[in-house]
Amino acid sequence: MAVLFAGKKGLITGAASGIGRATAIRFAAEGAELTIADRNLAGLEETAAMMARTPRVQGYDAADYASCRALVDVAAADGLDIVCNIAGLLKWGPSDSFSAEDFDLLMHVNATSVFVICQAAMPHLLKSRGVIVNTASTAALQGQPYNIAYSASKHAVAAITRGLAIEYAAAGVRINAICPGHVVTPMTQNTPPPEGVDWALMMRNAPKLLDGSCEPEDIAEMFAFLASDKARKATGALFTVDGGQLAG
């Protein structure tokens, strides 16, 4: 039976848990030779044990741009075809008390590190006519109260995705982003609601589908599609997987 990624070499960040883990497992099942990366080395080892093919395990710090570039050097040692930027950070709360330092941190981890990894990977992807799939969010497509920093960082990911897609389309490199809605992951489950949140306002765009919250595997399926030749005509696009959250 044919597999999607036979002979393809990929890098997946944020692979210690959640969407990154599910995507690594999915890609390995489809024949990809992977480097999986995160700052949580124990989580990476757990992910590696779940994969059909043994990956290269690499620790890195998304807030350290030298670490991001070094990660790409390791992942591209034998060539690079696919980059999935999944690592991210969530922190939210009333805007009148949200610190500028936390705002900067979310921008660095969620947005600037994505640009740095894309920039470092591009010479390799130009050779392979490769693919980048970034992780944006429904927060990239609407205003979200109490979530200003995260939303700003994901708007930036959307802009990075579209701008790079235009810049490199003629060279054969495709760049898209996925915009998940609510996904049941350690990041979302372990980020407690802060004081002073108006829940009616926060939940005005809840998923419309019955049981509309997503599992990490639901998002991994979209990563696999966009990274494969099945999506060969898609670039510069933002794909929502949100249970109808933004439908109206």
C-alpha positions in Angstrom: 0.0 0.0 0.0 1.3 3.4 -0.9 2.2 5.8 1.9 2.2 9.6 1.8 5.7 10.3 2.9 7.9 7.5 1.7 11.5 8.8 1.5 10.5 12.2 2.8 12.4 13.9 5.6 10.6 16.1 8.0 10.9 18.3 11.1 8.0 18.6 13.6 8.3 21.0 16.5 6.2 20.8 19.7 6.2 17.0 19.4 6.4 16.2 23.1 2.6 16.2 23.5 -0.7 17.3 21.9 -0.9 18.1 18.2 2.8 17.8 17.7 2.8 14.3 19.1 -0.2 13.2 17.1 1.3 14.6 13.9 4.6 12.9 14.5 2.8 9.6 15.0 0.7 10.2 11.8 3.7 11.1 9.7 5.8 8.2 10.8 3.0 5.8 10.0 3.1 7.3 6.5 6.8 6.6 6.1 8.4 9.9 7.0 11.9 10.1 8.4 11.5 12.6 11.1 13.3 14.9 13.5 11.0 15.6 16.4 11.8 18.6 18.6 10.6 20.2 21.9 12.1 21.6 25.1 10.5 18.6 26.9 12.9 15.8 26.3 11.0 13.3 28.4 7.9 14.0 26.4 9.8 13.6 23.1 11.1 10.2 24.2 7.5 9.1 25.0 6.4 10.3 21.5 9.3 8.4 19.9 8.2 5.2 21.6 4.8 5.6 20.0 6.0 6.1 16.4 6.2 3.4 13.7 9.6 4.7 12.6 12.4 5.7 15.0 12.9 9.5 14.8 15.8 11.8 15.6 15.0 13.4 18.9 16.3 16.9 19.4 15.7 19.3 22.2 15.5 23.0 21.5 14.1 26.3 23.0 11.7 28.2 20.8 12.5 31.4 22.6 16.2 31.1 21.6 16.7 31.8 18.0 20.2 30.3 17.9 18.6 27.1 19.2 15.9 27.3 16.4 18.6 27.6 13.7 20.7 24.8 15.3 17.6 22.6 15.2 17.1 23.1 11.5 20.8 22.3 10.9 20.3 19.0 12.7 17.0 18.2 10.9 18.4 19.0 7.5 21.7 17.1 7.8 20.4 14.6 5.2 18.0 16.9 3.4 14.7 18.3 4.4 11.3 18.1 2.7 8.7 19.1 5.3 8.6 21.5 8.2 5.6 21.5 10.6 5.8 24.4 13.1 3.6 23.2 16.0 5.4 24.4 19.2 3.5 27.1 21.0 2.7 28.8 24.2 -0.7 29.8 25.7 -1.3 32.4 28.4 -4.4 34.5 28.7 -6.3 36.8 31.1 -7.8 40.3 31.4 -5.9 42.8 29.3 -5.6 45.4 32.0 -3.4 43.1 34.0 -1.6 41.2 31.3 2.1 41.9 31.5 4.1 43.3 28.6 6.8 40.7 29.3 4.3 37.8 28.8 3.1 39.5 25.6 6.7 39.6 24.3 7.2 36.0 25.3 4.2 34.7 23.4 5.2 36.7 20.3 8.7 35.3 20.5 7.7 31.7 21.0 4.6 31.6 18.8 5.5 33.9 16.0 9.2 35.0 15.7 10.5 31.5 16.2 8.2 30.3 13.4 9.8 32.9 11.1 13.3 31.9 12.2 12.7 28.2 11.5 11.1 28.9 8.1 14.0 31.2 7.2 16.7 28.7 8.2 14.8 25.8 6.5 14.2 27.6 3.2 17.5 26.9 1.5 16.9 23.2 2.1 13.3 23.4 1.0 14.2 25.2 -2.2 16.4 22.2 -3.1 13.6 19.7 -2.4 10.7 21.9 -3.5 9.4 21.2 0.0 6.5 22.2 2.2 5.9 24.2 5.4 2.8 23.8 7.5 2.5 26.3 10.3 0.1 26.3 13.3 -2.1 29.4 13.5 -5.5 29.3 15.3 -9.0 30.5 15.1 -7.5 33.3 17.2 -5.7 34.4 14.0 -9.0 35.0 12.2 -11.1 36.9 14.8 -10.7 39.0 17.9 -10.7 37.1 21.1 -11.2 38.8 24.5 -8.7 38.0 27.2 -6.5 36.4 24.6 -4.9 39.4 23.0 -1.2 38.3 23.1 -1.9 34.8 21.9 -4.2 36.2 19.2 -1.7 38.7 18.1 1.0 36.0 17.8 -1.3 33.8 15.7 -2.3 36.7 13.5 1.5 37.1 12.9 1.8 33.4 12.0 -1.0 33.9 9.4 0.9 36.9 8.0 4.2 35.0 7.9 2.5 32.1 6.1 0.9 34.1 3.4 3.9 36.4 2.8 6.3 33.5 2.5 3.9 31.6 0.3 3.8 34.5 -2.2 7.6 35.0 -2.0 8.5 31.4 -2.7 5.6 30.1 -4.8 7.5 30.4 -8.1 10.3 28.4 -6.6 8.0 25.5 -5.8 7.8 25.7 -2.0 4.4 25.6 -0.5 3.5 27.2 2.8 0.1 26.9 4.5 -1.2 27.2 8.0 -3.8 25.3 10.1 -6.2 27.3 12.3 -7.5 24.9 15.0 -10.4 25.7 17.2 -10.5 24.2 20.7 -8.3 21.2 20.9 -8.1 18.9 23.9 -4.3 19.0 24.6 -2.2 19.4 27.7 -1.6 23.1 26.8 -5.3 23.9 26.8 -6.2 21.6 29.7 -3.4 22.8 32.0 -4.0 26.5 31.5 -6.5 27.4 34.2 -9.0 30.3 33.6 -7.9 33.5 35.2 -10.1 35.6 37.5 -12.3 38.3 36.0 -13.3 36.5 32.7 -16.7 37.1 31.2 -17.5 33.5 30.0 -20.5 34.5 27.9 -18.3 36.9 26.0 -15.5 34.4 25.8 -17.7 31.5 24.5 -19.7 33.5 22.0 -18.1 31.5 19.2 -18.3 28.0 20.6 -18.1 25.0 18.2 -21.4 24.3 16.4 -20.9 20.6 15.7 -22.1 18.1 18.3 -19.0 17.3 20.4 -17.2 20.1 18.4 -14.0 20.2 20.3 -11.1 18.6 18.4 -8.7 15.9 19.3 -5.0 16.3 18.4 -5.5 13.5 15.8 -8.1 15.6 14.0 -5.5 18.3 13.4 -2.8 15.8 12.6 -4.9 14.6 9.6 -4.9 18.2 8.2 -1.1 18.4 8.7 -0.7 15.2 6.7 -3.0 16.4 3.9 -1.3 19.8 3.5 2.2 18.3 3.7 1.4 15.7 1.0 1.1 16.0 -2.8 -2.7 15.7 -2.4 -2.5 19.5 -1.5 -0.1 20.3 -4.3 -2.2 23.3 -5.5 -2.6 24.8 -2.0 -0.3 27.5 -0.8 -0.8 30.7 1.2 -4.0 29.4 2.7 -5.4 29.2 6.2 -7.4 26.0 6.9 -9.8 26.0 9.9 -10.5 22.8 11.8 -12.8 24.1 14.5 -16.1 22.2 14.6 -17.8 25.2 13.0 -16.6 27.7 15.6 -16.2 30.5 13.1 -19.1 29.6 10.8 -21.3 32.3 12.3 
